[in-house]
């Protein structure tokens, strides 16, 4: 769904991803599928004075990874400041016994991880999913102008499955979706999207995550995550993290009229934007959303 400021909506047009992701060896580990929502439990901080010790973030940090049968998205979000501190995503595969993430977008911009394929050693044990890998650190060769690997950065993490669940057994929405078209007013013409911007939404059995990014550059235009449920026949999103307008939408609940048909998944609703005035008064403003999504088909 489009959760942007009015300025960003005018400045940036989204695009639907039409290509299937690359063929994967399998989406299974020896302990079953990794599809779903994962919460970071521990990590090793390579930049600290104790790089070999497990540590964890405080309660103000949301650090989650959303995995479907074709894609993944992870976010690091500060609830106190309503700031997106990090995010990334793309497709994934299992190859040679390793879990490999193909990074298609990364936030903040300027990261070495963008465009990399990062292989992880991985293990499922005692309810945790452990993985360790190395991201390349690239720099420009002053003589040739080429980007070359100058170092590597270790990534070592332990994840646990989220215990949250949707209130429905209907799994028809679970998967990855690309935005096909939208309109900003009920009586306006439905518009399609240019090919250089990708706009996709991941639905797990408990959460949603969406992102809009430049497929040919290094820019994330918008990203949001949260939980969802069904109530009175409506699909309802409870927004938990949001970029760039987190303070406007964090904590907002958005009910959508929805329909799944041959042409895709359509949902229509209104996001209520919260704007704080200089005098402290909160002004709310509805933003109309009418979107058509098309589901990615897993290419197994």
C-alpha positions as CSV (number, residue, x, y, z in Angstrom):
1,X,0.0,0.0,0.0
2,X,1.2,3.6,-0.6
3,X,2.1,5.1,2.7
4,X,3.8,8.3,1.6
5,X,3.6,12.0,2.2
6,X,1.7,13.9,-0.4
7,X,4.9,15.3,-1.8
8,X,6.5,11.9,-2.2
9,X,3.4,10.6,-3.9
10,X,3.7,13.3,-6.5
11,X,7.5,13.0,-6.9
12,X,7.8,9.3,-7.1
13,X,5.8,6.8,-9.3
14,X,5.9,3.2,-8.4
15,X,6.3,0.2,-10.6
16,X,5.1,-3.4,-10.6
17,X,7.7,-6.2,-10.8
18,X,6.7,-8.6,-13.6
19,X,9.6,-11.0,-13.7
20,X,9.6,-14.2,-11.7
21,X,12.6,-14.6,-9.3
22,X,15.4,-16.9,-10.2
23,X,15.0,-20.7,-9.8
24,X,15.9,-21.8,-6.3
25,X,17.3,-25.2,-5.3
26,X,14.8,-25.5,-2.4
27,X,13.0,-23.5,0.2
28,X,13.4,-26.2,2.8
29,X,16.0,-26.8,5.5
30,X,16.4,-30.1,7.3
31,X,13.9,-28.7,9.9
32,X,11.3,-27.5,7.4
33,X,10.5,-24.4,5.6
34,X,11.9,-21.0,6.6
35,X,8.9,-19.1,5.3
36,X,7.3,-16.8,7.8
37,X,8.3,-14.0,10.2
38,X,11.5,-14.1,12.2
39,X,12.6,-11.9,15.1
40,X,16.3,-11.2,15.7
41,X,17.3,-12.6,19.2
42,X,21.0,-12.2,19.3
43,X,23.8,-10.9,17.1
44,X,27.6,-10.4,17.2
45,X,28.6,-6.7,17.0
46,X,31.9,-6.8,15.0
47,X,32.5,-3.1,15.7
48,X,32.3,-3.4,19.5
49,X,35.0,-4.2,22.0
50,X,33.6,-7.7,22.4
51,X,33.0,-8.8,18.8
52,X,32.8,-12.5,19.7
53,X,30.1,-12.1,22.3
54,X,26.4,-12.5,21.6
55,X,24.4,-9.3,22.3
56,X,20.9,-8.0,21.7
57,X,19.0,-4.8,21.0
58,X,16.9,-3.0,23.5
59,X,13.1,-3.1,23.6
60,X,12.9,0.1,21.5
61,X,14.3,-1.8,18.5
62,X,12.1,-3.8,16.1
63,X,14.3,-6.2,14.1
64,X,12.4,-8.6,12.0
65,X,12.8,-10.6,8.8
66,X,9.8,-11.6,6.5
67,X,10.3,-14.6,4.2
68,X,7.9,-15.9,1.5
69,X,8.5,-18.6,-1.0
70,X,10.2,-16.1,-3.3
71,X,11.5,-13.1,-1.4
72,X,12.7,-11.7,1.9
73,X,12.7,-8.3,3.6
74,X,14.3,-7.3,6.9
75,X,13.9,-4.1,8.9
76,X,15.5,-2.5,11.9
77,X,13.2,0.2,13.3
78,X,13.4,2.4,16.4
79,X,10.0,2.7,17.9
80,X,11.0,5.5,20.2
81,X,12.3,7.8,17.4
82,X,10.0,6.4,14.7
83,X,13.1,6.0,12.5
84,X,14.0,3.2,10.1
85,X,17.6,2.5,11.0
86,X,18.2,-0.3,8.4
87,X,16.5,-2.5,5.9
88,X,17.2,-4.8,3.0
89,X,15.7,-7.4,0.8
90,X,15.5,-9.3,-2.4
91,X,15.3,-12.9,-3.4
92,X,17.0,-15.9,-1.7
93,X,18.0,-19.5,-2.5
94,X,19.7,-22.5,-1.1
95,X,22.9,-23.5,-2.9
96,X,25.7,-25.9,-1.9
97,X,24.2,-26.3,1.5
98,X,24.1,-22.5,2.2
99,X,21.3,-20.0,2.5
100,X,22.1,-17.2,-0.1
101,X,20.5,-13.8,0.0
102,X,20.6,-11.8,-3.3
103,X,20.3,-8.2,-2.2
104,X,18.1,-6.1,-4.5
105,X,17.6,-3.1,-2.2
106,X,19.4,-1.8,0.9
107,X,18.8,1.1,3.3
108,X,20.5,3.4,4.1
109,X,21.9,4.2,0.6
110,X,25.5,3.8,-0.1
111,X,25.8,0.3,1.4
112,X,28.3,-2.3,0.2
113,X,25.6,-5.0,0.5
114,X,23.5,-3.7,-2.4
115,X,23.8,-6.1,-5.4
116,X,25.7,-8.7,-3.5
117,X,24.9,-12.4,-3.2
118,X,25.7,-13.2,0.5
119,X,26.0,-16.9,1.3
120,X,25.3,-17.9,4.9
121,X,26.2,-21.1,6.8
122,X,22.9,-21.9,8.6
123,X,21.5,-24.2,11.2
124,X,18.1,-24.7,12.9
125,X,18.5,-25.8,16.5
126,X,16.5,-25.5,19.7
127,X,13.9,-23.2,18.0
128,X,16.5,-20.8,16.7
129,X,17.8,-20.2,13.2
130,X,21.5,-19.5,13.2
131,X,23.4,-18.1,10.3
132,X,26.8,-16.7,9.6
133,X,28.1,-15.1,6.5
134,X,30.4,-12.4,5.1
135,X,29.4,-9.3,3.1
136,X,32.1,-7.9,0.8
137,X,33.5,-4.4,1.5
138,X,34.1,-2.8,-1.9
139,X,36.2,0.2,-2.8
140,X,37.2,1.9,-6.0
141,X,40.6,1.1,-7.5
142,X,42.2,4.5,-8.1
143,X,44.1,3.2,-11.1
144,X,41.4,1.4,-13.0
145,X,38.3,3.0,-11.6
146,X,36.8,-0.5,-11.0
147,X,35.1,-1.5,-7.7
148,X,37.2,-4.2,-6.0
149,X,36.8,-6.1,-2.8
150,X,39.1,-4.7,-0.1
151,X,37.7,-6.5,3.0
152,X,34.7,-8.4,4.4
153,X,32.3,-7.9,7.2
154,X,31.0,-10.8,9.3
155,X,27.3,-11.2,9.9
156,X,26.4,-13.6,12.6
157,X,22.9,-13.8,13.9
158,X,20.4,-16.0,15.8
159,X,16.7,-15.7,14.9
160,X,13.5,-17.0,16.4
161,X,10.1,-17.4,14.7
162,X,7.5,-14.7,15.6
163,X,4.7,-16.1,17.9
164,X,2.2,-13.7,16.4
165,X,-0.4,-15.0,14.0
166,X,-3.2,-13.7,11.8
167,X,-6.8,-14.6,12.9
168,X,-7.5,-16.5,9.7
169,X,-6.6,-19.9,8.3
170,X,-7.0,-18.5,4.8
171,X,-3.6,-18.6,3.2
172,X,-4.5,-17.2,-0.2
173,X,-2.8,-13.9,0.5
174,X,0.5,-15.5,1.8
175,X,3.3,-14.9,-0.7
176,X,4.9,-12.1,-2.6
177,X,2.9,-9.5,-4.6
178,X,3.9,-6.8,-7.1
179,X,1.9,-3.6,-7.5
180,X,0.3,-3.5,-10.9
181,X,-1.7,-0.3,-10.8
182,X,-3.3,2.3,-8.5
183,X,-5.5,5.4,-8.4
184,X,-5.4,8.2,-5.9
185,X,-9.1,9.1,-6.1
186,X,-12.2,6.9,-6.5
187,X,-13.2,8.6,-9.7
188,X,-9.7,8.8,-11.3
189,X,-8.2,6.7,-14.0
190,X,-6.2,3.7,-12.9
191,X,-2.5,4.1,-13.6
192,X,0.2,1.7,-14.4
193,X,3.8,1.9,-13.3
194,X,7.2,2.5,-14.9
195,X,9.8,-0.3,-15.0
196,X,12.6,1.3,-13.1
197,X,10.8,1.4,-9.8
198,X,9.8,-1.8,-8.0
199,X,6.9,-2.0,-5.5
200,X,6.3,-5.3,-3.8
201,X,4.5,-6.6,-0.7
202,X,5.3,-9.7,1.2
203,X,2.5,-11.5,3.2
204,X,3.5,-14.1,5.8
205,X,1.0,-15.9,8.0
206,X,1.3,-13.2,10.6
207,X,2.8,-10.0,9.0
208,X,3.0,-7.8,5.9
209,X,6.0,-5.9,4.6
210,X,6.1,-3.6,1.6
211,X,8.8,-1.7,-0.1
212,X,9.2,0.7,-3.0
213,X,12.7,1.1,-4.4
214,X,14.7,2.1,-7.5
215,X,15.7,-1.1,-9.3
216,X,18.4,0.8,-11.3
217,X,19.9,2.9,-8.4
218,X,20.4,3.1,-4.7
219,X,17.2,4.6,-3.3
220,X,14.4,3.2,-1.1
221,X,11.4,5.5,-1.5
222,X,9.2,3.9,1.0
223,X,8.9,0.8,3.3
224,X,6.4,-0.4,5.9
225,X,5.6,-3.4,8.0
226,X,3.1,-4.6,10.6
227,X,0.6,-7.3,11.4
228,X,-2.8,-7.9,9.7
229,X,-6.1,-9.5,10.5
230,X,-9.6,-9.8,9.2
231,X,-12.6,-8.1,10.7
232,X,-16.2,-7.7,9.4
233,X,-15.1,-9.0,6.0
234,X,-12.2,-6.5,5.7
235,X,-8.5,-7.0,5.5
236,X,-7.0,-4.8,8.2
237,X,-3.3,-3.7,8.5
238,X,-1.9,-2.6,11.8
239,X,1.1,-0.5,10.9
240,X,4.2,-1.1,13.1
241,X,7.1,0.4,11.1
242,X,7.1,3.1,8.4
243,X,9.6,5.0,6.3
244,X,9.8,7.9,5.5
245,X,6.7,9.2,7.3
246,X,6.9,7.0,10.4
247,X,5.5,9.6,12.9
248,X,2.5,10.0,10.6
249,X,1.5,6.4,10.4
250,X,3.2,4.3,13.1
251,X,0.4,2.7,15.1
252,X,-2.3,3.4,12.5
253,X,-4.9,0.7,11.8
254,X,-6.1,0.6,8.2
255,X,-9.2,-1.4,7.1
256,X,-9.4,-2.4,3.4
257,X,-12.2,-3.6,1.3
258,X,-10.6,-6.4,-0.7
259,X,-11.2,-8.9,-3.5
260,X,-9.1,-11.6,-5.0
261,X,-9.9,-12.2,-8.7
262,X,-8.2,-13.5,-11.8
263,X,-6.6,-10.2,-12.5
264,X,-5.1,-10.0,-8.9
265,X,-5.7,-8.8,-5.4
266,X,-7.5,-5.5,-5.1
267,X,-7.9,-3.5,-1.9
268,X,-9.4,-0.1,-1.3
269,X,-9.1,1.9,1.9
270,X,-8.0,5.1,3.6
271,X,-4.8,5.7,5.5
272,X,-5.2,8.4,8.2
273,X,-2.1,10.6,8.2
274,X,-1.3,12.3,11.6
275,X,0.4,15.7,11.4
276,X,1.6,17.4,14.5
277,X,1.3,21.2,14.5
278,X,3.7,23.6,16.2
279,X,1.2,24.1,19.0
280,X,1.2,20.3,19.6
281,X,-2.2,19.8,18.1
282,X,-2.6,16.6,16.0
283,X,-4.3,17.1,12.6
284,X,-5.5,14.0,10.8
285,X,-5.9,13.7,7.1
286,X,-7.2,10.7,5.1
287,X,-5.2,9.4,2.1
288,X,-7.2,7.3,-0.4
289,X,-5.7,3.9,-1.5
290,X,-6.9,1.8,-4.4
291,X,-4.4,-0.8,-5.5
292,X,-4.2,-3.9,-7.7
293,X,-1.5,-6.4,-6.9
294,X,-0.3,-9.4,-8.8
295,X,1.2,-12.5,-7.1
296,X,4.6,-13.8,-7.9
297,X,4.7,-17.4,-8.9
298,X,7.4,-19.4,-7.2
299,X,9.8,-20.8,-9.8
300,X,10.9,-23.9,-8.1
